[in-house]
Amino acid sequence: MRDIVILGSTGSIGSQTLDVIRERRDQFRVAALTAGGSNIPLLAEQILEFAPPLVALSRPTAVQDLQLALYAAAKQRGWATGEMTLPKIVAGPEANLEAARLPCDLVMNAITGAAGLTATLATLEAGTKLALANKESLVIGGRLVTDKAAPGQLIAVDSEHSAIAQCLRAGRTQEVRRVILTASGGPFRGRRREELTEVTPEQAMKHPTWNMGRVITINSATLVNKGLELLEAGLLYDIDLDLIEPVVHPQSIVHSMVEFHDGSTIAQCSPPDMRLPIALSLSWPDRLANASAPIDWTQAASWTFEPLDHEAFPAVDLARRAGQLGGTAPAVFNAANEACVDAFCAGTLSFLGIVDTIARVLDEHVANAENPEPAGGDVLSSRPRGAGLVGADRVTIDDVLAADAWARARAADICA
């Protein structure tokens, strides 16, 4: 029996993790659930079904709402008074960390965005295996995260990175020539840049393959998500970013490939169902039977591959540049994007403006570091902390968080 902590249980990955556990109650037990507090009715249902001893809420004001929702859901089920045992509920900015530090077999970090970084570090410091669906915490934390992880402690959850891990079993690291990172192309595949000027948030939310949350879906439309995945792959598997090549594969059946130096290419293929990589992360390196339906080989099908249009979708090249700069640059790339997604959804920024603004903020971050303070300190003294690039050889967690905060504020200023 494995005890599992799920951070971000009401989101897409968190909910699907519970789907996997639901079918295997003899193998997994939920030790804790955490959520931001935006979907209290769903969290209440999850608590009643899986009975976690601990529940953590990021928003303290949601505690009373959760208690009322629990009683209402129990009453709807016809449970009598005293039939339900309330879990311990903790709330506040540090609540996720209490759950992440629980003694357990594995923590699933399914928090969205940079907010997952501290929970990632807390899990690694506790020595617990970490199934990482929160790619942003790895991207912005960089070597701060990978250096803290023991061998085998970090397990990929993204379908692409799970695929790479499976393909790498076919050869030794020194035999890898390059990694092929597949992308669906999003809802605007095939469009030229000039055809994207009038894109609306509603159009960007219509992903052709996956059903995901708002930020990830918009990121998939801009291809920022593929840029983040490129950075994540480089960190997870210690691969030079120039050796990772995105390829558009609209069917989303081949989740990624590894090419070896003898000319062989190994691919991992399965229907687009996140329950397969989630199940594999819960039991890694073993496989769980019937985690997902396999490909139906009795039906005719065609799989196509095409190069990425970097002119229409420059986000991947921009992410590669941020990764090669290292230090606080990836944190700025990610934070500026999250602020721009908010502005785009609010109607204050165009679709093309998302990546254009990220590039502008990243350029300023680098320029601030390249223009040292003159005698008298007039230039840098007016700059907020985090405005200038900090190199990878001397970056700290405080530097990363300061750069994240600066980039969000700067992007929001530009969007306004």
Legacy VTK file of the C-alpha trace (Angstrom):
# vtk DataFile Version 3.0
C-alpha trace
ASCII
DATASET POLYDATA
POINTS 416 float
0.000 0.000 0.000
1.441 3.359 -1.046
0.445 6.586 0.722
0.018 9.459 -1.753
-0.179 13.205 -1.107
-1.844 15.197 -3.913
-1.047 18.898 -4.125
-3.655 20.655 -6.274
-6.284 17.918 -6.129
-9.125 19.870 -7.762
-7.171 20.697 -10.921
-7.011 18.568 -14.060
-3.977 16.462 -13.066
-5.041 16.195 -9.433
-8.524 14.976 -10.378
-7.130 12.440 -12.841
-4.686 11.195 -10.215
-7.679 10.432 -8.013
-9.299 8.656 -10.993
-6.279 6.333 -11.130
-6.351 5.738 -7.371
-10.123 5.141 -7.370
-9.626 2.002 -9.461
-6.771 0.747 -7.270
-7.814 1.303 -3.674
-5.950 -1.844 -2.689
-2.658 -0.291 -3.893
-2.908 3.400 -3.004
-4.190 5.436 -0.087
-4.657 9.230 -0.095
-2.676 10.748 2.781
-3.495 14.400 2.063
-5.232 16.665 -0.434
-4.477 20.330 -1.047
-6.269 22.980 -3.081
-6.344 26.710 -3.582
-9.987 26.973 -2.595
-11.612 27.943 -5.891
-13.616 24.708 -6.245
-14.835 23.870 -2.761
-17.729 21.568 -3.828
-15.344 19.285 -5.753
-12.839 19.242 -2.887
-15.628 18.278 -0.468
-16.627 15.348 -2.691
-13.000 14.216 -2.911
-12.640 14.329 0.867
-15.789 12.280 1.439
-14.718 9.672 -1.104
-11.041 9.292 -0.204
-11.033 10.292 3.494
-7.586 11.929 3.667
-6.372 12.585 7.231
-5.102 16.046 6.193
-6.504 18.739 3.900
-4.634 21.971 3.128
-6.142 25.163 1.704
-4.046 28.041 0.362
-6.877 30.511 1.054
-7.746 30.694 4.788
-11.159 32.229 4.099
-12.184 29.011 2.330
-12.038 26.883 5.506
-15.564 27.657 6.672
-16.863 27.204 3.119
-15.259 23.756 3.043
-16.731 22.717 6.375
-20.215 23.751 5.254
-19.754 22.005 1.902
-18.685 18.809 3.675
-21.776 18.765 5.858
-24.010 19.556 2.868
-22.445 16.811 0.750
-22.695 14.297 3.590
-26.351 15.164 4.134
-27.013 14.735 0.418
-25.530 11.253 0.663
-27.878 10.456 3.507
-25.163 10.151 6.125
-26.304 10.477 9.717
-24.709 12.813 12.247
-21.433 11.370 13.510
-21.027 9.157 10.452
-18.423 11.497 8.981
-15.004 12.212 10.479
-13.630 15.587 9.463
-9.986 15.667 8.370
-7.476 18.000 9.935
-7.730 21.223 7.911
-4.787 23.613 7.677
-4.867 26.873 5.746
-2.637 29.702 4.641
0.422 30.274 2.438
2.384 27.511 4.197
-0.403 24.909 4.134
0.900 23.151 1.012
4.282 22.765 2.679
2.781 20.923 5.666
1.228 18.427 3.262
4.415 18.157 1.183
6.442 17.271 4.286
4.100 14.506 5.452
5.654 11.047 5.796
4.372 9.247 2.694
5.537 7.232 -0.301
5.008 9.877 -2.976
3.897 13.480 -3.405
2.078 14.416 -6.610
2.726 18.110 -7.228
-0.135 19.160 -9.512
-0.168 22.823 -8.472
-0.376 25.230 -11.407
2.324 27.833 -11.958
5.287 29.150 -10.006
3.398 28.690 -6.733
4.475 25.043 -6.799
8.193 25.773 -6.289
8.255 25.874 -2.493
6.253 22.631 -2.285
8.675 20.973 -4.716
11.655 21.988 -2.580
9.891 20.930 0.638
9.159 17.476 -0.778
12.737 16.972 -1.934
14.107 18.153 1.417
11.839 15.620 3.155
13.405 12.865 1.024
10.050 11.823 -0.469
9.638 10.761 -4.089
8.128 13.563 -6.130
5.842 13.070 -9.129
6.265 16.463 -10.763
3.357 17.716 -12.843
4.224 21.312 -11.904
6.812 21.959 -14.629
7.048 25.631 -13.684
8.718 24.907 -10.347
11.477 22.962 -12.094
11.846 25.574 -14.833
12.206 28.540 -12.489
14.077 26.663 -9.767
16.509 25.075 -12.217
19.590 23.624 -10.560
18.254 24.624 -7.155
15.724 21.830 -7.665
17.831 19.243 -9.509
20.777 19.614 -7.120
18.466 18.973 -4.171
16.955 15.831 -5.732
18.490 12.457 -4.939
18.894 9.959 -7.816
15.464 8.643 -8.771
13.604 11.090 -6.531
12.168 13.225 -9.368
9.566 11.458 -11.538
8.119 13.065 -14.667
4.338 13.337 -15.064
3.949 15.359 -18.266
3.170 12.971 -21.108
6.191 14.181 -23.082
8.680 13.769 -20.256
7.217 10.454 -19.189
7.651 9.357 -22.803
11.291 10.473 -22.815
11.960 8.546 -19.605
10.455 5.409 -21.136
12.438 5.826 -24.377
15.689 6.353 -22.492
15.374 2.817 -21.138
16.354 1.654 -24.642
19.925 2.942 -24.434
22.607 4.644 -22.369
22.740 8.409 -21.875
25.979 8.716 -23.817
24.275 7.064 -26.798
21.597 9.774 -27.138
21.951 11.991 -30.203
18.843 14.136 -29.663
15.385 14.229 -28.115
12.302 14.838 -30.258
9.669 16.709 -28.250
6.287 16.353 -29.922
3.660 19.112 -29.908
0.043 19.024 -31.043
0.455 22.513 -32.511
-2.493 23.827 -30.510
-5.701 25.298 -31.931
-3.874 27.593 -34.379
-1.583 25.097 -36.069
-0.889 26.088 -39.664
-1.796 29.748 -39.237
0.684 32.468 -40.179
1.587 35.163 -37.677
-0.567 37.769 -39.402
-3.564 35.446 -39.029
-3.256 35.484 -35.231
-3.816 39.198 -34.632
-7.507 38.889 -33.726
-7.415 35.677 -31.658
-9.790 35.738 -28.660
-9.402 33.940 -25.318
-12.388 31.750 -26.209
-10.648 30.602 -29.400
-7.355 30.012 -27.595
-9.119 27.826 -25.017
-10.304 25.331 -27.660
-7.423 22.863 -27.605
-7.857 20.145 -30.245
-6.643 17.259 -28.074
-6.352 17.875 -24.349
-8.800 19.135 -21.723
-6.704 21.293 -19.388
-6.880 24.328 -17.144
-6.835 27.924 -18.377
-3.126 28.712 -18.065
-1.870 25.476 -19.627
-4.426 25.683 -22.455
-3.446 29.268 -23.349
0.230 28.248 -23.066
-0.433 25.449 -25.534
-1.992 27.914 -27.971
1.038 30.234 -27.830
3.490 27.271 -27.682
4.885 28.719 -24.424
3.993 25.361 -22.891
6.317 23.612 -25.341
9.049 26.076 -24.406
8.573 25.239 -20.737
8.649 21.521 -21.593
11.900 21.995 -23.483
13.471 23.587 -20.408
12.043 20.850 -18.176
13.411 18.085 -20.405
16.879 19.614 -20.332
16.862 19.751 -16.539
15.240 16.363 -15.899
17.553 14.409 -18.183
20.628 16.683 -18.242
20.386 17.186 -22.012
21.809 20.187 -23.857
18.899 22.392 -24.978
20.246 22.473 -28.532
19.760 18.694 -28.678
16.011 18.955 -27.981
13.930 19.473 -31.112
10.174 20.204 -31.032
8.149 18.601 -33.831
4.452 19.164 -34.504
2.396 15.956 -34.327
-1.328 16.861 -34.437
-2.643 13.388 -33.507
-0.879 13.441 -30.099
-0.273 9.682 -30.237
3.526 9.795 -30.228
4.295 11.639 -27.007
8.024 12.071 -27.630
10.991 10.240 -29.112
14.680 9.684 -28.448
17.153 9.339 -31.296
20.321 7.372 -30.574
23.701 7.811 -32.219
23.360 4.608 -34.281
20.369 6.119 -36.114
17.641 4.345 -34.148
14.654 6.380 -32.947
12.566 5.042 -30.057
9.036 6.419 -29.641
6.448 6.092 -26.880
2.937 5.894 -28.309
-0.500 5.786 -26.695
-3.859 7.537 -27.066
-3.916 11.026 -25.506
-4.921 10.090 -21.962
-3.046 11.636 -19.030
-4.032 8.748 -16.766
-1.284 6.635 -18.340
1.697 8.877 -17.404
0.023 9.653 -14.067
-0.320 5.939 -13.277
3.277 5.321 -14.304
4.485 8.141 -12.048
2.607 6.663 -9.069
4.246 3.259 -9.530
7.537 4.139 -11.299
9.466 2.207 -12.524
6.708 -0.423 -12.572
3.646 -0.225 -14.813
0.049 -0.476 -13.626
-2.141 -2.836 -15.637
-4.916 -1.225 -17.702
-3.983 2.341 -16.815
-5.321 3.472 -20.184
-6.850 2.009 -23.323
-4.154 0.994 -25.831
-4.011 1.984 -29.498
-6.601 0.155 -31.586
-4.490 -1.455 -34.314
-7.577 -2.837 -36.090
-8.456 0.668 -37.281
-6.652 2.485 -40.096
-4.860 5.590 -38.898
-2.282 8.096 -40.110
0.280 9.890 -37.952
1.844 13.043 -39.344
4.841 15.131 -38.318
5.824 18.607 -39.427
8.382 21.223 -38.412
7.409 23.941 -35.972
6.769 27.389 -37.500
9.106 29.461 -35.328
8.088 32.734 -37.018
4.426 32.355 -36.099
5.215 30.752 -32.736
8.516 32.180 -31.390
7.913 31.057 -27.799
10.077 27.923 -28.045
13.131 29.828 -29.296
12.570 32.424 -26.580
12.399 29.712 -23.917
15.599 28.151 -25.273
17.312 31.523 -24.996
16.120 31.909 -21.385
17.405 28.416 -20.578
20.796 29.123 -22.123
21.060 32.373 -20.161
20.219 30.346 -17.046
20.070 31.763 -13.543
16.964 33.894 -13.075
16.132 34.157 -16.804
13.772 31.119 -16.891
11.920 32.483 -13.844
11.395 35.774 -15.694
10.186 33.938 -18.807
7.622 31.966 -16.791
6.455 34.814 -14.540
6.032 37.284 -17.398
3.995 34.676 -19.257
1.634 34.059 -16.332
1.011 37.810 -16.015
0.457 38.080 -19.773
-2.026 35.197 -19.798
-4.038 37.025 -17.128
-3.955 40.214 -19.218
-4.943 38.374 -22.402
-7.907 36.718 -20.688
-8.903 40.100 -19.221
-8.878 41.651 -22.691
-5.986 44.078 -22.084
-3.401 42.264 -24.217
-3.541 40.723 -27.676
-2.694 37.080 -28.342
0.535 37.971 -30.147
1.290 40.422 -27.362
1.799 37.554 -24.913
5.105 36.325 -26.343
6.132 39.814 -27.507
5.775 41.093 -23.939
7.658 38.115 -22.489
10.533 38.871 -24.885
10.542 42.539 -23.870
10.621 41.725 -20.153
13.401 39.163 -20.658
15.435 41.670 -22.686
15.091 44.252 -19.902
16.132 41.672 -17.300
19.310 40.915 -19.233
20.020 44.580 -20.023
19.733 45.526 -16.355
22.472 43.043 -15.518
24.670 44.158 -18.427
24.608 47.825 -17.366
26.453 47.944 -14.039
25.835 50.694 -11.543
28.055 53.758 -12.099
29.857 55.640 -9.374
27.288 57.113 -7.052
24.834 54.253 -7.577
22.181 56.330 -9.355
21.095 53.689 -11.889
20.647 50.486 -9.942
19.541 52.179 -6.733
16.183 52.924 -8.384
15.730 49.404 -9.707
13.559 47.004 -7.725
15.155 43.806 -6.494
14.957 41.080 -9.129
15.213 43.477 -12.082
18.621 42.229 -13.216
19.772 38.786 -14.313
21.520 36.664 -11.700
23.802 33.994 -13.147
23.320 30.279 -12.548
26.571 30.038 -10.597
25.291 32.292 -7.807
21.487 32.192 -7.923
19.546 31.581 -4.685
15.895 30.858 -3.978
15.492 34.501 -2.906
16.923 35.616 -6.260
14.444 33.387 -8.118
11.461 34.665 -6.129
12.579 38.290 -6.531
12.971 37.845 -10.295
9.558 36.184 -10.440
7.929 39.085 -8.590
9.736 41.721 -10.694
8.805 40.039 -13.996
5.120 39.781 -13.033
4.997 43.422 -12.053
6.919 44.585 -15.137
4.739 42.535 -17.507
1.597 43.847 -15.810
2.867 47.424 -16.224
3.513 46.885 -19.935
0.108 45.260 -20.437
-1.600 48.134 -18.642
LINES 1 417
416 0 1 2 3 4 5 6 7 8 9 10 11 12 13 14 15 16 17 18 19 20 21 22 23 24 25 26 27 28 29 30 31 32 33 34 35 36 37 38 39 40 41 42 43 44 45 46 47 48 49 50 51 52 53 54 55 56 57 58 59 60 61 62 63 64 65 66 67 68 69 70 71 72 73 74 75 76 77 78 79 80 81 82 83 84 85 86 87 88 89 90 91 92 93 94 95 96 97 98 99 100 101 102 103 104 105 106 107 108 109 110 111 112 113 114 115 116 117 118 119 120 121 122 123 124 125 126 127 128 129 130 131 132 133 134 135 136 137 138 139 140 141 142 143 144 145 146 147 148 149 150 151 152 153 154 155 156 157 158 159 160 161 162 163 164 165 166 167 168 169 170 171 172 173 174 175 176 177 178 179 180 181 182 183 184 185 186 187 188 189 190 191 192 193 194 195 196 197 198 199 200 201 202 203 204 205 206 207 208 209 210 211 212 213 214 215 216 217 218 219 220 221 222 223 224 225 226 227 228 229 230 231 232 233 234 235 236 237 238 239 240 241 242 243 244 245 246 247 248 249 250 251 252 253 254 255 256 257 258 259 260 261 262 263 264 265 266 267 268 269 270 271 272 273 274 275 276 277 278 279 280 281 282 283 284 285 286 287 288 289 290 291 292 293 294 295 296 297 298 299 300 301 302 303 304 305 306 307 308 309 310 311 312 313 314 315 316 317 318 319 320 321 322 323 324 325 326 327 328 329 330 331 332 333 334 335 336 337 338 339 340 341 342 343 344 345 346 347 348 349 350 351 352 353 354 355 356 357 358 359 360 361 362 363 364 365 366 367 368 369 370 371 372 373 374 375 376 377 378 379 380 381 382 383 384 385 386 387 388 389 390 391 392 393 394 395 396 397 398 399 400 401 402 403 404 405 406 407 408 409 410 411 412 413 414 415
